[in-house]
Amino acid sequence: MAATGTGVRSRPRAVLPALCLTQITSWGIVYYAFLVLNPAITADTGWSAGATTAAFSAALVVSAIAGIYVGRVLDHRGPRTVMTAGSALGSLSLLVIAAAPNLAVFFAGWLLAGAAMAAILYQPAFAALTRWWAPDHIRALTIVTLAGGLASTVFAPLTAILADHMSWRATYVVLAGILAALTVPAHAIALKAPWPPAPPSPPHITSGHEGVVRSRAFWMLAVTFTLSAFAMYAVVIGLVPLLIERGYTTTQAAWALGLGGAGQTLGRTLYAALARHLGVTARTVTLIALGALTTAALATVAGSYALLVAVSVLAGVIRGNLTLLQATAVTDRWGVTHYGRLSGLLGAPAHAAAALAPFAGAVLAGPLGGYPALFALLAILSTAAAVTAVGAHTQQR
């Protein structure tokens, strides 16, 4: 145990580096590897890309629903058992996917993977750091999300290299082994420190988590994050076809998307300073409104590739901040006491919206007349999210 931050509370020394390692590995293998392997999967099996992508989206929806239960367990028992079991289940799910003889088993494997995602990705890691590191949790959350941002950088190329030398099924078997070897012991050993008791609720919380869940502020915030998540993920997936529709090459579109990802990493480094200067409601409204502005700019700017890239980078900066905004939303308003339960309930509709956004965006682009019109609609949704964020005001801690 090592005293860090304020020195008021001892914190387990191994937790932060372990979670950095496991977030890179879990996101890289359970999430990003599919994006690399899907063309090989469809080519080998004859299954349609729509069907395989639907299986992956179903996993994300399961993750959103399972996250509600996971949050309750985290509050009472801590992250060790949940995250260790999640790592084992994640490895098993990838083996099921790799061995799937038909589409039904492939779907079943991804449903198992969805349950594993709820136990190994950001939500349980954020709950662990919030309880162990509060009140200095923003620094710890920033470090872990910066590490998580490297997942695609590390595992997308590694997955591609493996796929060049073996089948997609063998690649998933190797990745399942890597996931088990790195994350199961890391979670089992690094997270074994005693789970500190929950601090008392802030004075303005008088009816426990049930009262918070029934409050107008909680529901308005849930609507805000749901609309924002749908718009944000639809923009990310739709950026490449938007630029191609405007006459740019696939390479130019990929560079714009990649530089936007770099902006996302930069944005996460700026969040702590933003949190010091803006209250929680002002911060929420400002970031979501800026997201709406960048989406509107992408819908209207044409002719200047450099300007479009600059807007993409700025949109990435906003996305990076929004990740940490959601991670701190419960703590800033209602304290640490019921963080796992409240964050699971708050995040479930937003995660489900994020899972459905890529499919919905592709479906809507045609009837709307193209991706510029889609992006205009997404800007309107983000603006609506900024308006509902005003109604999520509470007595700030």
C-alpha positions, -999 to +999 in steps of 0.1 A: +000+000+000+013+034-008+000+068+002-007+090-028-027+121-037-038+139-006-022+114+018-055+109+036-061+074+023-038+046+014-042+032-021-031-001-035+001+005-054-005-020-082-041-010-091-034+018-115-007+002-137-026-031-137-058-014-149-039+004-176-025-029-189-059-047-187-078-018-204-054-017-233-056-055-236-094-059-231-104-031-254-078-042-280-089-078-281-126-080-272-136-048-291-111-036-317-100-070-330-134-076-345-132-045-366-100-058-382-111-095-386-147-090-398-138-089-435-119-122-431-148-136-412-174-128-439-151-140-467-144-173-450-179-181-438-202-165-464-221-148-436-231-112-445-213-083-430-246-071-417-252-103-398-217-104-382-219-067-373-254-073-357-238-100-335-212-075-324-238-048-317-259-073-297-228-078-275-227-041-268-264-041-259-259-070-236-229-052-220-252-021-214-278-043-196-254-064-177-236-033-165-266-025-142-260-057-122-223-054-123-225-019-108-245-032-078-218-059-072-190-034-075-205-012-048-207-040-023-178-063-031-153-044-051-138-051-086-116-081-080-141-110-084-161-092-111-131-083-133-113-116-128-144-136-138-150-112-166-115-118-180-121-156-179-155-152-195-141-130-222-114-155-231-140-183-232-163-162-254-136-157-280-130-194-281-167-199-288-166-173-315-135-189-331-151-224-331-185-212-343-198-236-370-228-215-378-242-180-373-263-190-342-232-201-323-213-170-335-241-149-320-240-169-288-203-163-285-208-125-289-236-125-263-211-141-238-185-114-249-211-087-241-214-100-205-176-100-203-174-064-216-196-052-187-171-067-163-137-058-178-140-025-197-143+011-184-172+008-160-157-015-134-123+002-138-138+036-132-157+023-101-124+009-086-105+040-092-133+063-080-136+044-046-098+040-041-086+073-054-113+098-044-111+128-041-081+126-065-099+103-089-099+125-120-061+121-123-064+083-120-093+082-145-074+103-170-044+080-168-065+049-174-084+064-203-052+075-219-040+039-217-073+027-231-069+050-260-038+030-270-057-002-274-063+002-311-028+014-317-014-018-301-039-045-310-052-034-345-018-039-361-011-070-340-044-086-350-037-077-387-002-094-384-017-125-369-044-126-396-018-124-423-002-156-411-032-177-399-070-179-402-093-156-383-103-185-361-067-192-351-062-155-346-090-154-321-076-184-303-043-166-299-060-134-288-080-154-263-048-168-248-033-133-246-064-120-229-064-147-203-026-146-197-025-108-192-058-099-176-068-128-154-037-127-131-036-089-132-071-086-120-068-114-094-035-101-079-036-064-083-072-059-071-070-080-040-065-050-016-094-045+009-123-027-006-127+005+014-162+011+029-183+035+010-181+071+023-214+086+036-236+103+010-234+140+006-257+161+028-282+168+000-287+131-007-313+121+020-331+092+004-303+069-008-297+058-043-334+051-048-342+088-044-314+097-068-327+073-095-362+088-091-350+124-094-356+146-123-318+154-125-309+117-129-334+111-157-325+143-175-288+133-174-297+098-187-315+114-217-286+138-222-260+110-223-282+088-245-287+115-272-250+125-270-237+089-272-259+082-303-248+113-321-211+108-311-208+072-323-228+078-354-204+107-363-173+085-358-186+057-380-201+081-406-170+103-410-153+082-436-184+077-458-191+115-454-157+124-468-158+098-496-192+112-506-176+146-509-150+133-533-120+126-510-101+093-513-104+065-487-069+073-476-077+109-470-108+099-451-089+074-430-063+101-421-090+125-410-105+097-388-071+088-374-061+123-365-095+127-348-085+098-326-053+116-318-074+146-308-094+124-285-062+114-266-053+151-264-087+160-251-084+136-221-053+154-209-073+187-208-102+175-187-087+180-153-081+217-160-116+221-174-131+205-143-112+230-121-126+260-140-162+250-148-190+236-125-204+202-134-236+215-152-217+242-171-191+217-181-217+192-193-236+218-214-204+233-228-188+200-240-220+186-255-228+220-272-193+220-287-198+185-299-230+197-317-210+226-332-183+204-346-209+180-360-227+209-377-194+220-391-187+186-406-221+187-422-216+221-438-178+225-445-169+215-480-140+221-503-112+225-478-096+192-467-073+209-442-103+225-425-123+193-424-093+176-407-090+204-382-127+200-374-122+163-370-094+168-346-115+193-326-144+168-325-119+142-312-108+166-284-145+169-274-150+131-275-120+126-252-135+150-227-169+134-229-155+101-219-142+116-186-173+137-182-194+105-181-169+088-158-172+116-132-209+125-137-221+104-107-194+115-083-197+152-091-235+151-084-242+124-059-209+113-044-190+080-043-213+060-021-234+043-048-211+050-078-213+015-093-251+011-091-258+047-104-232+046-131-246+013-144-281+026-145-270+059-160-248+044-186-271+015-198-293+035-222-262+055-235-243+023-241-272+008-259-276+039-281-239+038-289-243+002-300-272+010-323-258+042-337-236+028-364-264+007-379-290+034-375-267+060-391-261+039-421-299+032-425-309+069-421-282+083-445-301+070-476-336+084-469-321+117-457-303+122-490-267+115-479-242+119-450-242+157-448-279+156-440-273+128-415-247+149-398-271+179-397-296+156-379-269+144-355-260+180-347-297+187-338-297+157-315-265+169-298-281+203-294-311+187-278-287+169-254-271+202-244-306+216-236-315+186-215-282+188-196-294+221-182-322+202-165-297+178-149-286+205-124-282+193-088-267+207-056-230+204-065-207+187-040 
